[in-house]
């Protein structure tokens, strides 16, 4: 059956729209595919990661520690306290395994692990130095006053609360158990939820590092 002139025009318009749509799709996939990370990077905060602003805490050597200490490096942040009976020592042990693996891969010059106390009254500078050194000599411990700690913890969105003290004066602190990853531009790019596993942290970090490096090159 012969098609009418109007039918041929309709088909031509449809084909034209399909070609234009295909062209837009190819263009978008070529130039905008990096706006979303690959699906296998679980927990990555992209696009629009939170930019961390200025803060001031004190490290385990008694020196000021601020945003300049984070620039140019990948930073794993974990908020806890040295008298934590379970989550903190387990997490620090896992991060020691991750650190040693990254060291074997030649990446530890670009990566740092930072333990931030949310119990600064008990966690003195000396106590932080002893605690972080027990797990790994390369780890950073930071604290200071409550105001100083909150200058960083508040930006990350850390929640913590103190339980009533026992008869001996000791008390527990309920706190976020996640590990937070900042990129070299001091952006919060990923959150690692508990329970923590060295294999998972290592593989996800390498995937995120590769993705953002490629993103910056484009």
N, C-alpha and C positions, 0 to 999 in steps of 0.2 A: 504494500500500500504506500502510495506517495504521500509524503508529509507536506503540509501546507507551509506557506512562507512564514506564517506566525509561529508555527511549531518549530521550524528550523531556527528562527530567531531566539525562541525560548531555550532550545538546547544549547545554542551558542552562548547565551548569557550564563547558563548553568555551568558549562564547561569553563567559561572565563572565570567565574567565581571560584571554581574548584582549583584552577591553576593559580589564581591569586592567593587563595587560602594555603595551598601547598607551599607557595613561595614564602609567605609570612611564617609558616611553620619552620621551614628550613632556616630562615634568617634568625628566628627566635632561638632555635636549638643551637645555632652556631655561635650567637653572640650573647645569649642570656642563660645558657645552661648552667653556668657556675653560680647563679644566684641561689640555688638550692644545693645542699650537700647530698652526696649519694645516700640512698636510703639505709645502707648498712651502718652508717655512723650514728648509732643510737645516742640520744642525749645531747646532741650538738645543738647549740643555740645559734641558729643561722637562718635567714639573714638578720641583721640588726642586733648583734651582740651588745650587751651593756658595756659602756666605756667606764672604767674605774677612774675616779678623780683623785685628787691629792689626799693624802692621809699621813699620819706620823705615829709610828710605834717605836719600840726599843728592842733591838735584837739581843740574842743571848750573850753577846760580848759587851753589852752596855752602850752600843752605838745606835744613833738614830737610823731608822729604817723607814723609807718612804717609797713613793711611786717610782723614783729614779732607780731603785733597787730591783724593780720589776721590768723596766723597759729593756727590750732587746733579748729577753729570755722567756721561755715557756715556764710558767709557774703553777705547780700543784699546791693548792692551799687546803689545809685541814684545820678546822677549829675544834679544840678540845681542851682538856686540862690534865695535868700530870698525875693526879690522883684518881683518874677515871679507871674503874676496875676492869673494863671489858672492851668497849668499842675502840677506844683510843690506842691501847697497845696493839690490838689486832690490826688496826688500820696502818699504824706506823710500821709494823712488821711487813705488811703487804707492800707498802711504799718502798721499803728497803729492798725488797726483791725486784720491784720495778726499776729502781735506781740502778741496781747492779746490772740489770739486763741492758739498760740504756747506756751504761758505762761501757759495757762490752761492745756495744754498737758504735761507740765513739760519740755519743750525743749528750753526755752529761754537762759539757761546757755550755750547752744551750738550754738546759733544763734544771730547775731547782725545786726542791720540796720545802715548804714552809709550814711549820706548826704554829698556830696562833692560839694562845691561851684565852679562854673565856672565864678564867678564874685568876685574875691578876693579883689578887690579895695574897693568895698562897703561892702562886707560881712566880717566885722571884727570878731575877736574871740568872743567879747561880743554879737554881732548880731547873730552869729551862735548858741551860747548857748541859747539865748532867743528863736530863731526860732525852733530849734530841741526840746527844752523843752516844747514848746507850744503843740507839737504833742505827745511826749512821753519822759519821763525823761530818759529812757534807750537808746534813740537814740544818735548816735555820729554825731557831725558836724565837718567837717575838711576843712581846707583852707590853707592859707599861701600865698606865692608869686605866680605869674603866673608860674614860673619855677617849683615850688614845686607841684602845682596842676597838671601841665602837666606831671610830672614824673609818675603819676598814670593814668591820663586821656588818655595820649598818648598810654599807653600799652593796655587799654581797647578799644581804637579806638573811643573816644568820639569826636564828631564834634560840634562846637559851633561858633557863630559869633555875633558881637555887632551891633545893629542898631544905626543910628545917634541919638545923644542926642537931646532931646526936649529943649525948651527955659528955662525950669526950671532945666536942667542938667540931668534929669532922662532919662534912655534908657532901651530898652528891649534887651534880649539876646536870640537868637534862639539856641536851644540845643536839643540833643538827649533825648527823653522822656522814653527810655527803662529802666528797672531795670535789673541789672547784678548780677548773683549769682556766688560766689566763694566757692569752697569746702574747707575743713580743710587743704588741701595741697596747698591752694592758687592757684587753677586752675579755669579758667573761664569755668563753666560747663553748664550754661544756660543763656538765654536772655529772659526776659519777656517784650513783646511789649505792648504799649498802644493801646487801653484803658485798664486800670488796674482794675482787679476784685479780691477781697480778696479770694473768693472761689477758683478761678483758681490758684492764686499764692500759696495758702495753699496746695491744692491737688497736684499740680505739684512738689512743694518742697518736700512733704512727699514721693512721688514716686521716685524722684531723690535721695533723701537721702537713701532710702531703696536700690535702685539699686546700688549705689556706695558702700554702706556698704557691700552688698553681693559680689560685685566685689573685694573689698579689702580682704575679707575672702577667696576668691578663688585664 
